[in-house]
Amino acid sequence: LMRKAVPELPQISPERQRDELIRIFAGKQTHISILALQILDTFPFLMPELSSMVGLDQSPPHIKDVWNHTIDTIRVLEGITNILCTSPDPDASGNLQLGILSMRLGRFREHFKKHLELEPVTGRSIKSLLILAALYHDVAKSQTRTIDENGRIRYFNHDQVGAEIITQRAKAFRLSNIEIDRLATIIRNHMRPSFLSHSENGPSRRAVYRFFRDTGDSGVDICLLSLADVWATYGPTMPQDRWEKQVDVVRTLLQAWWEQSREKINPPSLISGHDLINELGITPGPIIGDILEVVREAQVDNIVRTKEEALIFVENHLNNLQVY
């Protein structure tokens, strides 16, 4: 009966399609439900973009094609959120990766739980949006696939193109602008924590600031997705040090967001646009905002600490740029 009903899906309103999918994404064992939707051949009628991922191969360290990697990402994401939103699980110690995760991120459990239960729109939680983002995080790989001279498969800019694709799908499902922006932000930035994990000394204060400047509280979703993405990439071949670096980067980011926001994310303003105009004689215009942002980054880096230091910093900065 379900198979026979599938061709009638286009007659159902986008809002109803959206609400039923959101209920699935908010439930348990979401990856199994998504596989059931695939088996029933609903994607051509609901989310036709997903079909392009099936059978699309990837180079190591990926162990699966794009579609099966996506399903694994959602499966792992569910496990990660369960571990991080509930009381400590003694059984997690039997799994090295879960044990590391629980030990290093466990203190954020209440934060994770409250965050994922938030509803940008009544009845649609952050958790369900995160699952939708995970489902689409690699959707643009079919459009961006290249092979280099060594035969390695590359997917340059799939994150940027993927953000455009999820934006169109979210609009088709009549999601709100807040939800659309959040989904696009997650997918556009989903690789950034992994990039930061390759830094020998971990992310700098400035890198942490820029991450949340660009993502806001969606950065929490990105951190969770990045953990699931890396785990699903390597599967059982995951080197322990690779996982530890990823978890440590996420811990650094979330510590800044939840525990050190005033110091590293939203420092109090030392100077204003009026100060730049009145005390330094800078002509009003877009350059004012650019300068204030440079000062904030210097403030996060502890280069400037007072209004006087900020004004001197701006003068030196402008002299180097030769801009007034």
N, C-alpha and C positions, 0 to 999 in steps of 0.2 A: 504493500500500500504506500509506503514511503517512497519507493522508487517511482511508482506511477505518479505520485504527486509532485515530484521534483520539477517537471517541465512547467508546472503552474506557478512556480515561484515568482516569475516576473509580474504576475497579477497581484502579488502582495505588495503593500506600500513599503517604500524604503524604511520608513520609521518602524514598521513591524519587523522587517528583516533585521534591522539594527538591534531592536530590543531583544529579540530571541538570541541573536549572537552574543550580545552582552551578557545575557543570563548564562550562556554556556561558558563564556570567558571568566565569569565570576564564580563558577562552580569548581568542583573537584575533578581531577583526572582530565583536565582540559585537552591535553594532547591526544587522548583516546577519542574524545568527542570530535576533534578536528579530523582525525583519521577516518572516523565514521562519516563525516560530511564529505570527505574525499571519495570514499568507497561508494557513497550514494550519488556521486557525480553532481554535487551541488555547486561546485566552484564556478563553472561557466555561467551560472545564473546569479551567484551572489558575489563572488570575488574572483573574476576571471584572471586577474594578474598572477594569482598563485600558481597556476598551471605551468608557467614558464620555468619554475624552479625544479620541477620533477625531472630527475635524470641528469641535471646539470652538474658535471663533474668539477672537482676542485683539487688543487695541488696540496701536498702535505704542508703544514701539519694536519690539515683536515683529513678526517678518516671516512667521511661520508659525502654524498652529493648534497647540493644546496637544500633540497626539500627535506631529506632525512636529517640533515644538520638542523634545520629549522624546527622540526618536530622534537628532536633531542633538546634543543635550546629551551623550548617551552616545558618539556618534561623536567629538565634540570631546574628551570626557574621556579616551577611549582615546589620542588623539593627544597630549594634554597629559601624561599619565602616561608615555607612551613617551619623550617629549622629556626629562622630568624624572627619569627613572630609568635612562637610558642615558648613554653618553659623549656629549660635545658633538657635534651633527650640523651639519656645514658647510652642508648643504642648508637648514637651518632659517633661515639668514640671508636666504634668498629670500622668506620669508614674514615680513612685518613683525611680526605678532602673536606668532608663534613665536619670532622673534628677540628681542623684548622679554622674553618669558617666559624664554627660555634665559639671557639676559644677567643678569636681575635675580633669578632664582630658582635659577640653575644651581649655586650653591654648596651647595644643599641636596640634591643628587642622591643621595648615599649615605643620607641621612636618609629621603628619599622611598622609596627602594628597600626599605630595611629595614622601614619602616612598612607598606607595602602587602603585603609578604610575610608579615607576622605572621598567625597563625592563632588567633583566640579559641577556636575549636574545631578539633581536628585535621582537616585536609582542607578547611577552609573559611577562606579568606584574607580579610584586610581588603579587598583589591581586589574580590573577588566581592561582598562586602556593599556596597561603595561603588557598584558597578554596579546592584545591586538598589535601593539608595536613590535613585540617579539615575532609574531607571525609574519610581519612585513619587513623586518629589519634587513633582510638580504634579497628583497623582491626585485631589485634592479640589477642583480648580477647577470641576468640574461642579456640585458641591454649594454652592459659595460665590459663584457668578457673580451680579453685579449690574451694572446700567447706570446711570450718574449722569445728571444733568440735561443734560450736554453730549454724551451719547451714548458716553462712554468706558466700556469694559468694565473692571470691577474684580473682584478675587478676594480680598477681605479674609479674613484668617485661614485661608487655604488651607494654610499651613504647619502650623498647629496641628491642623486637622482631618486633614490628611494623615498626621501622626504617629500619630493614632488608627487610621487605615486600615491603615497598614503594620504596626502592632502586631498587629492582628487577622489579617492575612495571614501574618505571620511565625509567629504562634502556630499557625495552621492548617498551616504547613509544618514544625511541630515544631522550630523553631529554638530555641537556648538562650536563657535570660533575658539573658545578656550580649549576645548578638547582637540580640535584640529591643530592648533598651534603646539599643543603639548606633544601630540603624536609626531609631528614633523620635527620638533626639537629633539625628541628621543632618538629617532632614526638618524637624523643629521649628525648627531654627536655620539652615536653608540660605540664608536671605536676609540674615542679619546682616552678613556681609562687604560685601555690596552697600550696605546701609544705611550702614555705616561709611565707604564710599568717597565718600559725599556730603558728608562733613565737610571743610571748607575746609583745615584743617591736619592732616588724617589722624586716626586714632583716638587718643584720649587714653590715658594709661597706665591709668587706671581702666577705660576701655572694653575695653582688651586683657585686663586682669585678669578682668573680669566675663565676657568671652567664654569664656575657658578655664575659669573657675570653673564655668560652666554646661555646658561641653561636654567637658572633659578632652581626652584624645588624639583623640577624635572631631572635635575642632576642625580637625585636619589634613585629615580627609576633607571637612569642610565647606568649607575653603579651596579644595581642588581642585574640588569640585562647583560652587562659586560662580564660578570661572573659566570652567568649561565652560558654565554656565547663562547667564552674561553674553554669552559669545561666540555661543552658539546663539540668543540673543535678537536680537542685532543682525545676525549674519551678515556679509555684505559691506558693510553700512551702518555698521559699527562706527566711531565717531569715535576717532581715535588717543588723544586725551586721556582718553576714558572707559576705554579698555583700560589705559592706563598707571596711572590711579588705582586700578583694581581690582587690578592686579598689585602695586602699591606697598602697598596695604592688606594683601594676603596676605603680602607680604614682611615687613611690620612684625609681623604676628601670628606668623608662623613663626620669625622672629628671636627674638621673646620666648620662644616655646615651646622652641626648640632651643638657643638661645645665651644667653638672659638669664633663665632660669627662676627662679633664686634671687632675682633682683632684681624681676621683674615678675609672676611667676606664683605661686611658692611661697616668699615671704619667710619667714625664721625668725620664730617667734612671740616677740613682745616681752613679752606678759603672758598669763596663763592665767585660767581661771575662778576658780581659788582666789585669785588676786590681787584680782580684782574683789570677791569675797565678803569676804576677810579685810582688805583694805586700804581698800576703799571702802564696805564694808557693804551691798553690793547683795544683795537677796534671791535665792536660787537659783531658777532657772526658765528658760523659753525666752529671756528677755531677755539672759541671759549669752551665748548663742550669737550673738544679734543684735549685741550690743556688740562681741564679738571680731571679727565680720565687718566692722563699721564701722572698727575699728582697723586691720585688714589693708588695707582700701582706702586709709586715710590713710597707711599705711606704704608702699604701692605708689606713692602720690603724693608721697612724701618729705615729708609733713607731720609725721610722727613718726619718730624714729630710735632712741630709747632707751626703756627701761621707764618712766623717770620722765616723759618726754614723753608716752608713751602713757596713763599714769594721769591726767595733767593734761588730756589731750585728752578722755578719757572723762568726767571731771568736768564739763568745759565742755559736752560733748555732752548729758549728762543734765540739766544746768541748763537748756539750751535746750529740751529736751523736757519738762522738769519731771516727770521720771520717776525714782523711786528704788526 
